[in-house]
Amino acid sequence: MNLCAAGIDIGSRSHFVAVPEGTDDQPVREFECFTADLNRLADWLTSCGVTTVAMESTGTYWIPVFEILESRGFEVKLVNAHHVKNVPGRKTDVVDCQWIQRLHTYGLLEGAFRPTEQVCALRAYIRHRMNQVQCAASPIQHMQKALTQMNLLLHNVVTDITGVTGMRIVKAILAGVRDTRVLAELRDKRCKNSVETIAKSLEGNYRPEHLFSLKQAVETYEF
């Protein structure tokens, strides 16, 4: 099916690459993960007449190899490691890259879907944003902990301490305001609890170490 196929066993420090027997005196070679070595890998595959390459999706280590080979004009297939291992007949003494190369030669490997370059870039930004939003939950917990340690029960009287009312009050506390009435009057008009109730929740012990923790938690959350 694929007479000019190569197989790559992806690693964190180096990659093992197999090309068809007879195309090179040393059909299995090891290349380090540095960019210069990946370019040497591509040059070697070109000199061997390889046109299509298969590799396993190992962590994120495959991405630089995939992108460099694809930019050099190779057809690159990213295959599921379970599919490679589930094909019967594998011998324990066969090098992984040779096994991948053999399966790819026989047309037994199906490549995973890889979107276009623009979609890949957009996906990276969206995933990063999603991770940042998820990470924001941790500093919110740190804010609540610091307030609780000072016995400022703000989370009992406002639905969300990161909402309009909550953040106004927290920032005023960090600015040095200690008058509970003044703090409570920062409430948004849509807040259900009264000024008196909120003021009562803000009576506590404003210890410097907890204020320091609160300040850092707020800055982390806002970032």
Secondary structure as GFF3:
##gff-version 3
##sequence-region A 1 223
A	DSSP	beta_strand	5	9	.	.	.	ID=ss1
A	DSSP	beta_strand	14	18	.	.	.	ID=ss2
A	DSSP	beta_strand	28	32	.	.	.	ID=ss3
A	DSSP	alpha_helix	35	47	.	.	.	ID=ss4
A	DSSP	beta_strand	52	56	.	.	.	ID=ss5
A	DSSP	alpha_helix	62	71	.	.	.	ID=ss6
A	DSSP	beta_strand	75	79	.	.	.	ID=ss7
A	DSSP	alpha_helix	81	86	.	.	.	ID=ss8
A	DSSP	alpha_helix	96	105	.	.	.	ID=ss9
A	DSSP	alpha_helix	117	135	.	.	.	ID=ss10
A	DSSP	alpha_helix	137	149	.	.	.	ID=ss11
A	DSSP	three_ten_helix	154	156	.	.	.	ID=ss12
A	DSSP	alpha_helix	164	174	.	.	.	ID=ss13
A	DSSP	alpha_helix	180	184	.	.	.	ID=ss14
A	DSSP	alpha_helix	195	201	.	.	.	ID=ss15
A	DSSP	alpha_helix	208	222	.	.	.	ID=ss16
###
